[in-house]
Structure formats: C-alpha cells, structure tokens
Amino acid sequence: MQNIDEIENLIKLISKLPGLGPKSAKRIVLKLINNRDELVKPLASTLVDVYKNVTRCNFCGSLKSNSSGCLNCEQTKEKFNKICVVEDIADQWSIENSNIFKGYFHILGGTISSVGNRKEDLLIDALVERVNKDKIEEVILATSATVEGQTTAYYIQDSLRNTKVKVTKLGQGLPIGGEIENLDDGTLFSAFKNRSKLNSKSD
C-alpha cells in the first residue's frame, strides 16, 4: 500500500468512528477517492457546516443549530409535563424513532464515573431548573442499566428531592447492563410501560 500521509491520516480518523476498524476505513477512503466530486467535496463542505453551526445546548443537552436555536427547548406546538432523562443524544434518537414517548428530553452528556465524568460535568443542575421552570410533573430516568447509569439515576433522584416532581425509572424490559441506544422498539415499549416510581429520601 502506498504511504501517502493524507490518506493514512484519513484512514486513522475514520477508523475511530463507532463500528469501523482499519479495514472498513480503508474501503471508505477508497470509495471517497474514486468519487471525489460526488462525495468528497460535498462531504467536506457539510462537515465544515456541522462544525461551525451545530453544537450542544447548554441547558437541555440536545443538538441545536446556530441558525434555528434549540428545537428541544423551544418546543411550542405542544406543552408537555414530562421530561425523559437520557445519557446521550443517541439514546434520545432511539426513543424518538420508536414513537413511544411524547415529552421533553434532557441529555446529560454521560454518566457519573470514577474514571470519567464528575457530577459537575453533567447537566443535572439544569434539569432541576427545567423541572421548576416548566412545571414538570414527571421525570423519567432512562439511564442505562449499568453501574454508572444506576449511580447517575440515584444522584438525579436525590437532586430532585426538594421538588414536587414524580420521579420514575424504566421498568421490566431493560436488561441488566443494557444501553438504551441498543434496545429494540419492543424492549423500549415494555421498559416505558412498566416504569416504576422512585421513593424520595424525604418520604
């Protein structure tokens, strides 16, 4: 294989994407090179646009466009009384695509971890503010069934103890160690339908 720096660097970058390794990255790079005008130019332009104009909302954690603002925060067609709390945007997309939940989303940006995120790194304070500001009646904790996900859910429950909001968690159907974005629609439906109320410390 020819050692061309630009190609090698592109292969390394693409191989970092989820589900792709060096072999898949090489095939993608060859496809791009063989379709320079049809793929490379528009892809490069679109990536620049995304880099410049798409960011995470500092309040709800969802993606927003600099031109149109945050559609999740600025939902005006319907006013909901529920917020579904998820770890990342992939979880939000999975639940949205299933059409199981109708309400607001709050994306934490990860979980509390001893080797990664701290409580301060997540948008938990913003969640408490949204609950009070938008008169939310129920917060659904849709964190993964991992140790980190359950630890994060417990901390959120504790952070909401001084509010009157009902806090529930996903129920049967969510396998131990399971991550939201990897669940099928049937499993998600069961988990939402069988969600259970969490007792607060003040009860």
HELIX and SHEET records of a PDB file:
HELIX    1   1 ASP A    5  ILE A   14  1                                  10    
HELIX    2   2 PRO A   22  ASN A   34  1                                  13    
HELIX    3   3 ARG A   36  VAL A   40  3                                   5    
HELIX    4   4 LYS A   41  ASN A   53  1                                  13    
HELIX    5   5 ILE A   89  SER A   98  1                                  10    
HELIX    6   6 LYS A  119  ASP A  121  5                                   3    
HELIX    7   7 ILE A  124  LYS A  133  1                                  10    
HELIX    8   8 VAL A  147  SER A  159  1                                  13    
HELIX    9   9 ILE A  180  ASN A  182  5                                   3    
HELIX   10  10 ASP A  185  LYS A  193  1                                   9    
SHEET    1   A 2 VAL A  54  ARG A  56  0                                        
SHEET    2   A 2 LEU A  63  SER A  65 -1                                        
SHEET    1   B 5 TYR A 104  ILE A 107  0                                        
SHEET    2   B 5 LYS A  82  VAL A  86  1                                        
SHEET    3   B 5 GLU A 138  LEU A 141  1                                        
SHEET    4   B 5 LYS A 166  LYS A 169  1                                        
SHEET    5   B 5 SER A 196  LYS A 197 -1                                        
END                                                                             
